Amino acid sequence: MKWLSQNYPQVVELLLTHLALSVPAIVASFLVAVPLGWLAQHGRGLRGPVLVGVGLLYAIPSLPLFIIVPVLIGTPLRSATTMVVVLTVYGVAVLVRSAADAFAAVPATTLDAAAAVGHTRWSSFWRVELPLAGPVLLAGVRVVTVSTVSLVSVGAVIGIQSLGTLFTDGFQRGIRFEVLTGLVLIVALAVLLDGVVVATGRLLMPWTRGGAGRSGGRGRGGVAAADIAAADDARVVEAPQLANAGQHEEAPR
């Protein structure tokens, strides 16, 4: 405790730095992985190559990637940009498969119904596919969030400041409490960001509250998806009925 009281400002600074490296990488991973996952699912013959490609990215060891990225994009080795790009690569590699599976879980009949009632491909993506794929995407983002917070500490090996610095410095100086402090704060930060992701998901997808993630898809998220599909199907059935009704009204008596 004496060490923590003496180094409290440094610990807080490293915590904020760790957070500043994690959040942009998580957001960038989502923004890149969702279109790739959609393309892998809907592109003819692209699912296999896309998933294999991102799998190979994840197989690259982190330390060599810290050398490759600066060479490719021209950033300094120990810069925050290099760290964020490396974390984004790993985040995309994890999340693309989840995104592809999320879009694959959307019933084809629902997409056909959306097209029948006049949705364009873009409108169908935003108003039908993305909401229905949301619960699975949320689960993938949670995995990426925790793994990203953990991977940030690897950058301390090459001199990028983060909570991982407490590991390297603590081991070199033989201060166990410093290492323990870094470990506890990384776990706490991962739990905190995971809670933020869950809260954001509940805010954006209110139909999943209290039911998403239950086995068998019996939660409110599954009911909402079924309701949307049923509503779209009903609109498809109503369209010809309304047209026939209009023809009968216009016919001479």
N, C-alpha and C positions, 0 to 999 in steps of 0.2 A: 504493500500500500504506500510505503514511503516513496518508492520509485514512481508510482503513478501520480502522487501529489506533486512531485518535483518536475515531472514531464507532461503534465496534463495539457498545456497548450499545444505541444507537439503532437500528442495523441489525437486531439480534436482536429488539428490541421490535416493529419493523415487520414482521419475518418472522412472528412469532407472531400478530400482529394479522391479517396476510394469511391465515394458516392458519385463524384463528378465524372469519373471514368466509367462507372457501371451503367448509369442511366442512359447516356447517349448510345452506348453499344446495344443495350436492350431494345431501345426504340428503333435504331437502324436495322437490327436483326429482324424485327417484325415487319418493317416497311419493305425490306428486300425479300423476305421469305414468303410472305403472303402471295405476291404476284407469281413468284416461282412455283409455289405449291399449286396455285390455280392453273398455271401453264402446264405443269406436270400432269395434272388430272385431266385437263380438257384438250391439251395438244396431242394430236394423233401420233402415237409412238414415242412421246417425249418423257413419259413417266419414268421408264427404266433409266435412260441416260441421265436425266436430271438428278434422280435419287442416287445413282451410282457416283455422279460427279461430286455432289455435296458430301457423300460418304467418304470419298477420297480426301476432300478438304479436311474433314474431321480427323483423318488418320495422320495428318502432318503434325509432328511434334511441335509444341509451342515455342521452344527456344529457337529452332531453325526458322520458324515463321517470323519471329522478331527480326531476323536478319533479312529474310526474303522481302517482306513488306516495304522497308525503307528503300531497298534497291528498286522495287517496282514503282513506287509512287513518289520517291524522292524526299521523304521526310527524315528528320534526324532519328537516330536509333532510339534515343531515350525520350522522345517526345510523347505528349499525350495523344496526338493524332495517330501515331503508330500503335499505341496501346488500344485505342478505340477500334481501329481497323482490324487488328488481330482478333479482338473480342467479337467483333461483328461477324467475322469469317466463321468462327466456331459457333456463334449463335445461329447463323443462317443454316449451317450444316445440321444443327439439331432440329430447328423449327420447320424446315422445308418439308420433311416427311410428315410431321404433324399436320401441316397445312394441307398437304395433298390428301391425307386421310380424312381431314375435316371436310373438304369439298367433295370427296368421294362418298361421304355419308349423307349428303343432301339427296333426297329421292329424285330420280329422273322425272317421275310424274309431276312433281312440284315445279321443276324447271319447265316442263312442257306446258303446264297450266299457266305459268307466268308469261311464257311467250304467247300463249293463246289469248290472254287478256290484254296484250299490247305492250308488255315490257320489252325494252330493247336489251341487248346483251349487257350493256353497261348498267342499266337500271336493274336488271335481274341480279347482277352481281351485288349491288349495294343494298337492294331492298329484299332480296330473297336468299341468295347463297351465303353472303357474309353473316347475316343474323343467324341462320340455321347452323352454320359452321362455327359460330362464335364459341360455344362451350368447349369444343375440342381444341380450338385455337388457344383459348384461355389456359387450358391445361399445358399446352406446349410452351406458352410464354412463361408460365410459372417455372417449368424446368429450366428454360433458358435464363431466367432471372437468377435462380440459385447458382447455376453453373458459372454464369458471368461474374457474379460477386466473388466466387471462389477463385476463378482464373485470374482476376486482377492482381492477386498477390504474387503470381508468377513473375510479373514484371519487375519485382524488387530484385530479382537475381541479376538483371542487367542494369539496374540503377534507376528504374522508374518508381517514383515515390508513391506509396500506398500503405495500407495497413500491413502489407507483406513486408514492409521495411522493418517492422517490429520483429518479424521472424529472423531475418538475416542479421540484424543488429543484435538481437537477443542471443542468438546462437554464437556469434562471434565474441560477444562480451560475457557469455555465460550467465545471463540474467534470465532465469526461467520465468519470472513474473512478467517480463516484457513479452515473451513469446505467448504466454497464457493470455495476456491482455489482447494481443493481436487476434488470437484464435476466437476469443469470446466476442470481440467486436465484429469480426467477419460473420460469425454465425448470427449475431443479433441484427446486423445490417441485412443479411439475406432474408431473415424472418420478417423484418420490417418491410422490405420491398415486396416480398411475396404477399404480405397483407395488403399493400397498396394495389398490387395487381388484381387481387381478388375483389377488393372494394370497387375498383374501377370497372371490372367485369360486371359486377352486380348493378352498378349504376347504368352502364350502357346496355345491359341485357337484363332488365327487371324480371323477365319471365323465367330466369334461371334461379331466382332466389328461393333457397330452401329445397331445391329439387335437383339442380344440376349435379352430375357426377354420380347419381345413384345407379346401381346396377339395373340393367334391363331397360334403361331409358324411360323409367316410369315417373321421373320427377317432373316439375313444372316446365322445365326446358323441353322435355319430350312431348308434353301435352301441347305446349305452345307451337312446336314445330308441326304437330299433327293438325292443330287448329288452322294454321296458316295454309297447309296443304289442302285441307278440306275446304277452306274458304276460297282458295284459288280454283279448285275443282268445281265448286258450286257456281262461281262466276262463269266458268266455261260452259256449264250446262245451261245457265240462265240466258246466255247470249243468243243462241238459236231460238229459244222459247220467246224471248222478247221480240225477235225479228218476225217470228210467225204471228205473234199477237198483233204486231203493227200491220202485217199484210191483211189479216182478217178485218181489222178496223177500217182499212182503206177500201176493201172490196165492196161493191155496190150490193145493196140489200134487194 
